[in-house]
Amino acid sequence: MVTVQDVRGVALALPRTSEHLIRDHVKFRVGRIVYVAISPDETMMGFGFPKEERAALVAAEPEKFQMPAPRDERYNWVESRMAALDAEEMRELVIDAWRMCVPRKVAAAYLGSP
């Protein structure tokens, strides 16, 4: 199980990330784009994820992932149960969501690839 502190440790290490508390949700963003959000009760983590791939992700592991609220379906977004994630999987999800928000050069420089 991952905690908000675990997510914070990964997210704040990523270039251009800032943390905000908005309506009791802890949110990590690049500029104005939110790429990870934690629910007020700290049981759910929403994160950026390609719309065209999210149905397959949710169908593959419905005990771990769920579709966003209907009002958020227009966004590239999926939600996960934090208790079902392990640290490595959370790290991968957070970094992939961050990569959707930053310029390719920034991501490549951080990840060490051309």
Secondary structure, DSSP 8 states (H G I E B T S, - for coil): ---HHHHHHHHTTSTTEEEEEETTEEEEEETTEEEEEE-TTSSEEEEE--HHHHHHHHHH-TTTEE---GGGTTSSEEEEEGGG--HHHHHHHHHHHHHTTS-HHHHHHHHT--
